[in-house]
Amino acid sequence: MVQVIWLVVTVLALFTVGYFGYSRYLAQFVELDDSRDTPAHKYEDGQEYVPAKKPVLLGHHYSSIAGGAPIVGPITAGVVWGWLPALAWIAIGNPLLGSVHDFVSLSSSLRHDGKSVGYIIGEYVGERGKNMLLWFAFLTIILVVAVFALVVAIVFNAYPEAATASLVYIALAVLFGVYLYQLNLPFIPGTVGFVAAMFVGVYAGIQFPIALFEPAARAPASTLVLFGSGGSWLPAASSFGANAAAWIPVILVYGALASALPVWVLLQPRDYLSSFLLYSGVGGALLAIIVGTVAGTSSQPLVTNLEPFYGFMGRTGTPLFPLLFITIACGTISGFHSLVSSGTTSKQLNKESDARMIGYGGMLGEGLLATVALATVAIIAPEVGGGIGLALPTFATGGGIILTSFGVPTSFGGPFMALVLVSFLLTSTDTAVRLGRYMMEEIIGTPETQVQEVATNRWGNAAVQALPAYILITSGSWLTLWQLFGGANQLLAALALLTATVWLANWDDSKQLISTGGPMVLMVTITTLGLLWLAVHDNIYAKFLNPEWMASATTVSMVSAVVQIILAFTLIYLALSLAKMGYENIQDVRGSSSTRTAPGDD
């Protein structure tokens, strides 16, 4: 057994070198310059383009990118392959791949008027490439919305305390938005007062938990059940339970409404306030590991009860390469972050130099969340299998044990860590819906038909995303949804790195392309192989070529498998086609000796 403090020390050391060394070089490399007006100032409209103070925007960005995936991924990977491969991928991959990905996505968007990565790639490879990437991103967004809404519902079911606390802090966020942007009252006193009120909301959640229908077995006896013990008629009730099934449409409606409101009403103030909850949860857990190890104050020894390595095929017969690198996506590198960086964050950046802390530093913060998740599973050492039903309780339970180092009882620490998880997820859900609207607006341009009007309208577009997301969730196939999300998300990261590489190549012949091109090639290779494994091994070989599976398979399961195969090969085709376009563009522009300025670059 190894003390988990060494996992934390390893990550902190490498992340520190990355931020103070590599990110400083990257900031100089892309020539961040505070004398330039950012898109937030050039196009300020009070709706989408709204300059934000650095701590406010950092809170929004961090809250939006850090969803459930950096918790589910490390926990799943740790159980299957051991804690050492998971630790190595997080500690090394994050500063060299993920943080670079987020930073260059934000920087390139700044130089293209806050446009998305899809728009940027279209500037260089043409309209076809633009539309391919934008449609790819839009479909990925629907998977993101479905996954995050489902995870929030599952947490609300297991921890009704988090449901109450979430309602309280959403209400506080609206009031804080009015306080800051309508009443123009002092920022620091308001922060102190509203953050304190938010933690009171956590206490209120623990005292007055609520559920829509009968919740999970671990829920407190004092839980207020609003609609009794029924609900079996709800779609997905047989898969996730009536209470979770009831929360799913509520969360989707919330995400749709929140995404359509001006950013100052809910998005900016809520993400800023929730960032204090997230910082205290992640930072507090990391500090508690150190204190609990040194002072011996935790309720149990903080040591790894998982093996460091279970072999290349792991405990489930799944190959470490390439599937580890897809299982742990968020926490190391995630394509969804490119949509946040180039979708909402670039429209709110007050000055260019803020991009280093928000883009690069924000991703390091998500890596710390992944490290906390890995520490919880290393301590608990649950049995292999269980998917999301294993990961979420493990994070809350393990986090509660870690917080006992500060004398916090597990009856408070467990629900608090569950609320930390929900805070990440809620912000990511409505941010994703908002990003989907941006994608559709860029695809359509100026609407010319009634259908296009609905698709670009902020209310209609939210419905266009929420409805298919709900259908995906209620199909009951969590495993399918998660695998498709992982594959699409990682391929999107590769395409965002491709976009940045093409931008740099067109900007100036002297710009080196290794920092973005190297990670791009690696991610295209890993994700293509991973999707091929999903399509060929997990579906064609293990299902359609397996007589036992064919004998018992239902029509729904067979259709689901066919859909997985088609989507996997479609994603591979789109990614390789875009990579070919990007490579041809780079070959073309680098064949000329003249230095050129990229379109949109001031």
MARTIBA-518746 format. One line per 8 residues: number of its first residue (from 1); for each residue x, y, z of C-alpha. Coordinates in steps of 0.001 Angstrom, whole numbers. Layout:
REM MARTIBA-518746
NUM	X,Y,Z  ...;
REM end
This chain:
REM MARTIBA-518746
1	0,0,0  1108,3549,-809  18,6691,979  -2288,8672,-1307  -387,11834,-414  2245,10735,-2952  -364,10763,-5707  -1209,14337,-4769;
9	2424,15449,-4499  3243,13994,-7929  380,15823,-9619  1010,19118,-7818  4702,19063,-8744  4141,18436,-12450  1229,20889,-12649  3346,23601,-11001;
17	6105,23131,-13554  3532,23192,-16343  1871,26426,-15211  4947,28471,-14308  7029,27117,-17171  5147,25828,-20186  2099,28101,-19964  4349,31169,-19743;
25	6053,30085,-22959  2704,29470,-24670  1422,32921,-23644  4448,34507,-25317  4156,32152,-28279  609,33260,-29163  1549,36883,-28358  -1094,37718,-25786;
33	-1373,41516,-25725  -3567,43532,-23352  -3510,46522,-25715  -5912,44641,-28022  -9640,44870,-27406  -11084,41446,-26662  -14353,40354,-28331  -16147,41053,-25034;
41	-15317,44745,-25395  -15580,45026,-29184  -19043,43434,-29348  -20454,44022,-25864  -24209,43432,-26074  -25337,42598,-22533  -26459,39147,-23691  -23516,37016,-24835;
49	-20558,39424,-25073  -20113,40683,-21508  -16646,41516,-20053  -16127,39700,-16752  -13644,40132,-13942  -10952,37453,-14003  -12094,35609,-10839  -15714,35648,-12071;
57	-14779,34280,-15493  -12392,31732,-13991  -15277,30531,-11823  -17563,30240,-14854  -14955,28490,-16982  -13843,26056,-14289  -17410,25243,-13308  -18385,24674,-16935;
65	-15538,22395,-17982  -15429,20275,-14823  -18440,17969,-15011  -18905,14377,-13925  -16454,12878,-16426  -13259,13778,-14487  -14784,11858,-11579  -16312,8866,-13366;
73	-13308,8372,-15681  -10478,8140,-13099  -12585,6006,-10762  -13474,3557,-13547  -9895,3415,-14865  -8427,2987,-11379  -10649,-12,-10665  -9947,-1664,-14029;
81	-6188,-1055,-14566  -4941,181,-11192  -4131,3636,-9860  -661,3989,-11449  -1654,4181,-15170  -4494,6563,-14296  -2166,8776,-12278  451,8878,-15062;
89	-2113,9885,-17721  -3508,12680,-15529  -186,14013,-14223  1646,14026,-17571  -1143,14315,-20118  -2927,17278,-18537  -123,19906,-18696  1191,18701,-22071;
97	-2103,17990,-23865  -5271,19098,-22100  -4152,22463,-20765  -2522,23284,-24105  -5762,22308,-25866  -7887,24607,-23690  -5460,27530,-23876  -4993,27513,-27645;
105	-8743,27036,-28213  -9360,30178,-26155  -6497,32121,-27748  -7507,31300,-31320  -11109,32299,-30587  -9934,35640,-29196  -8313,36412,-32563  -11467,35429,-34464;
113	-14055,37619,-32689  -15067,34982,-30161  -16068,32458,-32820  -16053,28697,-32271  -13420,26215,-33404  -15753,25226,-36243  -15826,28754,-37627  -12047,29058,-37279;
121	-11261,25866,-39191  -13633,27057,-41907  -11527,30184,-42371  -8680,28016,-43613  -10074,24811,-45106  -13392,26087,-46441  -17121,25881,-45791  -17299,22083,-46026;
129	-14722,21634,-43275  -16456,24241,-41131  -19846,22561,-41390  -18400,19107,-40770  -16777,20222,-37522  -19789,22254,-36399  -22188,19337,-36965  -19710,17043,-35204;
137	-19636,19478,-32271  -23419,19899,-32185  -24020,16144,-32047  -21374,15852,-29331  -23171,18571,-27359  -26385,16520,-27351  -24447,13562,-25918  -22877,15878,-23306;
145	-26271,17254,-22267  -27700,13729,-21983  -24777,12400,-19934  -24639,15355,-17539  -28395,15511,-16978  -28451,11792,-16187  -25548,12053,-13750  -27168,14990,-11890;
153	-30391,12997,-11588  -28529,9981,-10198  -26743,12156,-7612  -30018,13854,-6598  -31497,10385,-6122  -28598,9129,-3989  -28116,12427,-2117  -31387,14401,-1803;
161	-29435,16875,336  -27675,18024,-2827  -31024,18695,-4534  -32101,21163,-1840  -28721,22875,-1694  -28661,23211,-5495  -32032,24969,-5530  -30790,27377,-2865;
169	-27614,28325,-4670  -29398,28818,-8018  -31738,31303,-6307  -28766,33031,-4669  -27019,33282,-8044  -29961,35146,-9595  -29980,37569,-6659  -26207,38044,-6941;
177	-26565,38842,-10653  -29087,41568,-9830  -26815,42785,-7019  -23803,43136,-9336  -25211,44124,-12718  -28460,45940,-11955  -27807,47575,-8583  -24040,48026,-9199;
185	-23250,47306,-5559  -19697,46574,-4240  -18119,43373,-5566  -16062,42151,-2579  -18705,42638,161  -21254,40997,-2114  -18933,38045,-2707  -18411,37537,1027;
193	-22115,37758,1819  -23390,35542,-989  -20663,32903,-568  -21526,32699,3132  -25208,32344,2219  -24325,29575,-224  -22632,27535,2520  -25688,28110,4697;
201	-27583,26586,1777  -25387,23477,2057  -26392,23164,5707  -30044,23693,4756  -29759,20885,2227  -28459,18499,4855  -31256,19482,7238  -34075,19493,4676;
209	-33349,17031,1816  -36017,16748,-885  -36959,14103,-3464  -39647,13941,-6127  -40378,10240,-5557  -38989,7648,-3145  -35177,8101,-3271  -32298,5623,-3017;
217	-31811,3544,103  -29005,5707,1541  -31173,8840,1547  -31846,10293,5029  -35073,9282,6749  -35949,12978,7016  -36140,13372,3215  -39254,15237,2074;
225	-40785,13152,-742  -43006,15453,-2807  -44993,12903,-4834  -44940,9759,-2702  -43703,6305,-3674  -45154,6058,-7206  -43506,7087,-10445  -42932,3664,-11962;
233	-44732,4914,-15098  -41970,7416,-15857  -39669,6717,-18829  -36333,5275,-17587  -37799,4479,-14146  -37004,793,-14653  -33371,1633,-15414  -32585,4385,-12920;
241	-35449,4417,-10406  -38522,6660,-10283  -36870,9526,-8408  -33911,9799,-10787  -36234,9418,-13787  -38354,12302,-12509  -35369,14597,-12006  -34093,14069,-15578;
249	-36713,16232,-17378  -36529,18846,-14600  -32784,19197,-15132  -33148,19350,-18917  -35778,22094,-18634  -33540,23984,-16208  -30611,23696,-18627  -32755,24958,-21510;
257	-34084,27938,-19570  -30719,28882,-18062  -28988,28671,-21439  -31390,31178,-22986  -31078,33840,-20286  -28513,36656,-20608  -25202,35553,-19091  -25367,38150,-16295;
265	-28701,36799,-14995  -27520,33330,-13994  -24462,31973,-15799  -21769,34416,-14628  -22914,34920,-11000  -23867,31264,-10442  -20598,29933,-11810  -18634,32460,-9764;
273	-20414,31558,-6535  -20274,27835,-7175  -16544,28114,-7869  -16000,28757,-4157  -17846,25565,-3393  -15758,23740,-5968  -12463,25238,-4820  -13252,24341,-1220;
281	-14278,20817,-2206  -11284,20051,-4437  -8734,22149,-2547  -10103,21066,811  -9858,17377,-138  -6269,17777,-1366  -5281,19637,1793  -7140,17098,3939;
289	-5087,14291,2379  -1891,16095,3380  -3110,16970,6880  -4655,13564,7478  -1448,11793,6445  960,14015,8366  -1155,14475,11509  -2984,11139,11377;
297	-6344,12784,11960  -8422,10933,9365  -10961,8289,10385  -8957,5616,8541  -5457,5417,7014  -5270,7363,3727  -3511,4646,1751  -4114,2975,-1601;
305	-6138,-200,-1237  -6131,-704,-5007  -3228,-2408,-6717  -991,0,-8660  -1327,-2059,-11853  -3642,-4935,-12801  -1958,-5745,-16106  -2395,-4608,-19699;
313	-5824,-6260,-20047  -6922,-5079,-16610  -9560,-6804,-14511  -12197,-6802,-17256  -10187,-8045,-20249  -10030,-4509,-21664  -6743,-3327,-23244  -4949,-491,-21486;
321	-4073,1021,-24865  -6035,2731,-26247  -9005,2525,-23867  -7381,4050,-20768  -6922,7265,-22719  -10608,7390,-23637  -11900,6256,-20250  -10071,9192,-18632;
329	-11000,12036,-20947  -11983,15051,-18856  -9256,15479,-16257  -6563,15007,-18901  -7961,16299,-22213  -11526,16927,-23366  -12930,18257,-26621  -15938,19746,-24807;
337	-13553,22273,-23289  -12739,23688,-26714  -16421,24520,-27120  -16511,26272,-23740  -13231,28125,-24388  -14247,29288,-27863  -17964,29531,-27144  -18693,31361,-23895;
345	-15339,32139,-22252  -13838,33999,-25226  -16929,36228,-25317  -16400,37291,-21691  -12605,37663,-21440  -11746,41121,-20137  -8131,41179,-21369  -5943,38790,-23318;
353	-3489,38046,-20498  -6361,36514,-18490  -6361,33643,-20990  -3320,32018,-19410  -4849,31522,-15967  -8352,30778,-17234  -7454,28526,-20170  -4312,26722,-19036;
361	-4828,27084,-15289  -8504,26144,-15420  -7659,22808,-17028  -5027,22118,-14386  -7810,22688,-11855  -9863,19971,-13509  -6835,17691,-13298  -6842,18257,-9540;
369	-10485,17165,-9429  -9527,13996,-11306  -6736,13439,-8773  -9199,13723,-5880  -11487,11216,-7635  -8567,8812,-8088  -7652,9200,-4406  -11198,8346,-3309;
377	-11313,5140,-5344  -7807,4166,-4208  -8931,4451,-580  -12322,2724,-981  -11134,34,-3459  -14599,-1063,-4657  -15194,-4175,-6698  -14782,-3953,-10458;
385	-17889,-3122,-12494  -20868,-975,-11740  -20159,1988,-14022  -21738,5208,-12903  -23574,3476,-10076  -20142,2684,-8617  -18311,5919,-9404  -20619,8518,-7882;
393	-21128,6920,-4430  -17401,6151,-4320  -16518,9823,-4839  -18929,11036,-2172  -18083,8294,339  -14327,8464,-210  -14403,12261,-153  -16289,12158,3140;
401	-13591,9920,4637  -10850,12278,3420  -12584,15312,5003  -12598,13613,8408  -8972,14766,8557  -10413,18196,9475  -12857,16724,11970  -15764,16924,9495;
409	-18185,14038,10165  -18941,11774,7219  -22641,12625,7641  -21704,16130,6423  -18654,15368,4279  -20389,12810,2018  -23347,15052,1066  -20980,18022,715;
417	-18835,16149,-1830  -22022,15068,-3625  -23013,18738,-3866  -19551,19595,-5211  -20141,17061,-7983  -23615,18422,-8763  -22292,21986,-8870  -19887,21019,-11632;
425	-22585,19167,-13526  -25352,21772,-13428  -23076,24501,-14733  -21764,22218,-17469  -25284,21209,-18531  -26711,24646,-19289  -23378,25860,-20689  -23496,22926,-23099;
433	-27002,23874,-24269  -25870,27480,-24806  -22896,26230,-26819  -25195,24080,-28938  -27110,27220,-29850  -23884,28918,-30935  -23022,25912,-33087  -26391,25965,-34844;
441	-26240,29732,-35381  -22863,29369,-37099  -24082,26446,-39220  -27182,28264,-40479  -25887,31819,-40600  -28776,34122,-41561  -32007,32102,-41223  -34079,32020,-44411;
449	-36873,29590,-43536  -39213,29124,-40588  -37398,25923,-39589  -34084,27769,-39560  -35678,30544,-37495  -36725,28004,-34862  -33328,26267,-34921  -31441,29524,-34273;
457	-33940,30958,-31785  -32513,30565,-28286  -35705,28954,-26958  -36344,26727,-29952  -32741,25587,-30161  -32736,24610,-26486  -35715,22335,-27185  -33967,20882,-30246;
465	-31150,19743,-27946  -33115,18741,-24856  -35607,16458,-26612  -33101,14095,-28313  -31005,14131,-25127  -34065,12939,-23185  -34742,10219,-25745  -31137,8998,-25460;
473	-31376,8866,-21672  -34713,7074,-21545  -33451,4367,-23881  -31916,2980,-20709  -28581,2117,-22311  -26148,3995,-20088  -23112,2062,-21349  -23844,2971,-24968;
481	-24338,6623,-24091  -21093,6827,-22135  -18977,5111,-24794  -20326,7322,-27564  -19770,10402,-25422  -16176,9377,-24695  -15335,8656,-28315  -16935,11818,-29699;
489	-15442,13969,-26945  -11874,12809,-27513  -12125,13105,-31289  -13402,16642,-30835  -10276,17388,-28781  -8120,16159,-31660  -10046,18382,-34085  -9688,21417,-31810;
497	-5916,20841,-31725  -5995,20496,-35510  -7785,23859,-35724  -5154,25528,-33548  -2343,23980,-35599  -3856,25216,-38861  -4341,28694,-37348  -694,28861,-36266;
505	546,27582,-39627  -1412,30278,-41453  -415,32989,-39002  3359,32926,-39383  5921,30587,-40945  8081,30953,-37832  5449,29423,-35532  6400,25921,-34451;
513	3582,23383,-34707  4830,20701,-32305  2990,21975,-29200  -403,21503,-30865  381,19153,-33753  2027,16471,-31600  -931,16114,-29201  -3297,16247,-32192;
521	-1641,13278,-33924  -1599,11336,-30652  -5300,11971,-29963  -6394,11116,-33520  -4503,7823,-33271  -5765,6905,-29804  -9379,7794,-30467  -9535,6117,-33868;
529	-8202,2887,-32388  -10577,3177,-29440  -13619,3630,-31655  -12502,740,-33850  -12327,-1445,-30729  -15846,-327,-29784  -17229,-1032,-33244  -15310,-4167,-34234;
537	-14605,-5970,-30964  -17368,-4866,-28591  -20147,-4974,-31179  -19343,-6975,-34312  -17177,-9672,-32685  -18651,-9867,-29173  -22250,-9520,-30299  -23118,-10254,-33923;
545	-20483,-12994,-34261  -21372,-14448,-30861  -24120,-17138,-31149  -25001,-16866,-27467  -25569,-13125,-27672  -27532,-13421,-30906  -29776,-16069,-29366  -30821,-13824,-26467;
553	-30594,-10375,-28072  -33717,-8252,-28309  -34569,-6015,-31246  -33713,-2942,-29166  -30283,-4278,-28202  -29493,-5201,-31797  -30552,-1762,-33070  -28449,-164,-30312;
561	-25406,-2162,-31392  -25905,-1210,-35053  -26216,2465,-34080  -22948,2238,-32119  -21158,718,-35110  -22496,3327,-37529  -21707,6232,-35212  -18212,4957,-34474;
569	-17309,4696,-38162  -19010,8032,-38894  -16949,9767,-36205  -13769,8202,-37557  -14609,9285,-41123  -15353,12873,-40100  -12191,13154,-38028  -9877,11688,-40667;
577	-11475,13807,-43405  -10941,16988,-41411  -7392,15934,-40531  -6681,15454,-44244  -8076,18923,-45051  -5982,20492,-42306  -2818,18705,-43388  -3301,19815,-46999;
585	-3809,23410,-45864  -626,23345,-43778  1334,21821,-46657  20,24540,-48945  738,27568,-46753  4085,26311,-45485  5156,25828,-49082  5221,29616,-49438;
593	8134,31602,-48012  6085,34681,-47133  4955,35446,-43614  1203,35781,-43436  -1307,37080,-40927  -4227,34837,-40060  -7706,36107,-40909  -9258,37753,-37892;
601	-5873,38405,-36284  -5413,42025,-35242;
REM end
